[in-house]
Amino acid sequence: MIQFQNILDSLAIGWVFVTFLIIAVLVSEVGYRFGYWLQNRTRDEKEGPTSMIVGSLLALMAFLLAISMGMAADRFNRRRSLVLEEANSIGTTYLRAGYLPEPASAEVRNLIRAYVPLRIVSDKLEGVNESISQSSEIQDKLWSIAEELARNNPESQVLALFIESLNQTIDLHEMRIVAGIYSRVPQSILLLLIAGSLLTLAAMGYNSGLMQKRSSTSAVLMILVLGAVITLVVDLDRPQDGLVNVDQRALIDLQEQIGTPGLIKNP
């Protein structure tokens, strides 16, 4: 089964907006022409409470838009907060590595210097799987060093502090993967949002056709506003590759502070 979100993800954000506008204009125009034709054909028949139905649909769409926006914003804020948490955890692990005996201390810090760039997500999702794989390899190396030190120094309190921060760093890595790749607005919500918006626009056009008069300005404004809100929901739901991206400044600052792999900074 083709995933609807995969289809949306394959489109640039600008094209999501343009595609919705084109379809929305066509749907609204078809609704208007059908209502106009039906009114001329059944002029002597009294229509039901179409305006009331349209008003109910608009209220329902406003409620659904609010829910969708809230879900997308919550997931976006979660991804943003995890970047700061991970930067703090990696920084703490790097500092506590100074407690370790040499050469383990220098080796751990050098591995962390190589680890930080892998955690900085670019505006494009290309290479994400490779970065995750390399991050896991470095985590395995760091944990192996910690295991060896723990066997030799089972009662060391400072080593326990290092292992605690390292464990938190590894946990945050997995949390970022889940939040960035798998924690999305449910596909059924997006489908209902887009289909409901198009149905509402068709009903508005149909109602205008029955009355045989319409305001083109109001119709265009409604389409533009709906298109902008839906596009924003889709953009917020994307981990990257959109107009609204998660700021990676915390990790970038950390990278500048600790330096690059192979370079040992003086205290």
N, C-alpha and C positions, 0 to 999 in steps of 0.2 A: 504494500500500500504506500503510495506516494504521500510523504508528510507535507502538509500545507505550509508549515514553518520553513521547511527546506526550500520550497518554491519562493517564498518571500525573501529568504536569506540570499538566494541567487540573484535578486534584484538589488541594485543600488538604491539607497534611500530616496534619491530624487525620482527614480523611476517608479518606486512604490506610490509616491504622491501623484505623479503624472498619470500612471495607469488607473488609479482610483478616480481621478478627475474625469478621464475619458469615459470610463464605464458608467460613472455616476451621471454624467451629462446625457449619455445615451439612454439610460434607464429612466431618467426624469422626463426626457422628451417622449419616449415611448408611452409612459404613463399618461402624459398630457394628451397626446394624440388619441390614445385609446379612450380616455374620458371624454374628449371633445366629440369623437365619432359616436360614442355610445349615447351622449346627450342629444345629438341631432337625430339619432335613430329612434330613441325612445323619449321624445320631447314631452309627450303627454303623461309619462310615468313619473312618479315622485321617487326621488332617490332617498336612500336611508341616511342616517347620521354620519356621512363620510367625514365631515370636518371634525367631529368628535373622535372618530377613530384615528385620524391623522394626529390630533392632539395627544391622544394616548400613546401612539407610537413614538412621538417626539419625547414625551416624558420617559418612556421606557428606554429609549436610546440614551438620553441624558444619564440615567441611572447606570446603564451598562458601560458607558464611556467613563464614568467616575470610577467604577469598580476596576475596569481594565487599566486605567491610568494609575490607580493606586497599587495594583499588583506589579505593574512594570516599574514604577518608581521605587517600590520596596526592594525589588530584586536589584535594581541599579545601585541603590544606596548600600545594599549588602555587599555587592562586589567592590564598591569604593572603600568601604570600611575595612574589608579584608586586606586590601593593598596596604593600608596603614598598619594594621595589626601584623601582617607578615614582615613588613620593613622593620618594625620595632622588635619582633622576635628574632629576626636574623641579626640585627644589630646587637642585641643582648647576647646571642650565641657567640658572635664574633668577639665581643669584649670578654666574655667568660672563658673563651679559649685561651686567654692569657694566663689563666690559672693552671693550665696543663703543663706538664713537663716537656722539655724539648726532646726530640724534634717534633713531637705530636702537636705542640702548640702552633708552630710555624706551618706545618702541613695542613692543619684544620683551617687556619686563617686563609691560607692560599686557596683551599677548596671553596671556602665561602666567597672569596673574591670572584671565583669562576662561577659560583652559583647565582649570585645576585643578577647579573645580566640576563640569565635565562628566565628570571621571574618578571622581567619587565616586558609587558605585552605591548607590541607595536599596534599601530592603527589598522594593520591588516592581520588576518588570522593565518597567513601563510607561515609555515614552520612551527606552529604551535605544538603539534604532536612530537616533533623532534626535540623541542625545548623541554617538554614534559618528560620525555625519555631520558634526556641528559640530566635533568634535575634529579630524577629518581636514581640514576647512577651515582651522582655525587652524594646523595643522601645515604646510599648504601655504604659508600666509602667512609663517610663521617661516622655512621653508626658502627662500622667495624672498628674504627679507631677507638670510639667510646667503649665498646665491649672489651677490647683488649686492655684498656686502662682500668676498667672496672674490675676485671679479673685480678689484676696486679695490685689494685688499691681499693678493695671492697668497702672500706670504711671511710673513704675520703669524702668530706662534706662539700668541698669546692668542686670535686668531680660530679657529685650529685646535682649541684646547681647547673653545671654545664649540660649534663644529660637532660635535665628538666627543660631547659630552653631549647635544646636540640629537638627533643620530642615534640615540643609545641610548634617549632618551625616545620617539622615534617607533617604534623596534623594540619597546619594552615595551608600547606601546599595542596593537600587533598581537598580541603574546604574551598579553596579558590577554583579548583577544577570543577567541583560540583556546582558552585555558584555561577561560574562563567560559562559552562558548557551545557549542563543538564537542567539547571534551575531556570526555566523559562515560563512565560505566561502560557497556560494550557492552550493547546491548539484549538480545542472546542470553543474557548472564549474568543479567540481571534476570528474564527470562522463566524461565530454568532455576531460579533461586532461588525464585521464587514458586510455580511449578508443582511443583518438588521438595518444597517445604514442605507444600503441600496434599496431595500424594501420600503423604508420610510420615505426616501426620495421619490420612489415610484408612486407611492400613495399620495404624496404631496402634488406630484404632477397630474395624477389622475383626478384629484379633487379640483385642481385648477381647470382641468379640461371640462369637468362637469359644469363648473361655473362659467366656462368659456371666457375666462380672463385670468391673467397671471402677471406677476411682477418678475421680470427677468433678473432684475438686480437682487431681489431677495433670494431667488433660486440659486443664483451664482454664489452669493455670499454663504448660503447654507452649505453648498457643495464644497466651497473652499475651506470653511471652518471644519466640517466633518473630515475632509481629506487631511487637513493639517493635524488634527487631533489623532486620527488613526495612524498617520505617519509617525507622529511622536511616540505613540505607544509601541509601534514596531521598532523604532530606533532605540528606545530605552530597553527593549527586550533583547536587543542584540548585544553580545559581549563586547564586540568591537566593530570596526568597519561601518561607522555611521557618522552622523553629525554630532551626536552626544556620546563621548567616550569617557571611560574611567581614567581619571588622572593618575599617572604613574610617578608623579613627582617625588613621593616619599622614597620609592625604591631608587630613583635616579640620584637623589641626594645621598642616599646610603652608599651607592656605588662610588660617587665622588669622594666620600669620606674615607672609605676603606681602601680605595685604589684598585688596580687591575691585577690579575693573576701573575704571580712571579715577582711582584713588587712588595717588599716588606717595608711598611712605613715606620718611621721612628716615632716613639711615643712623645 
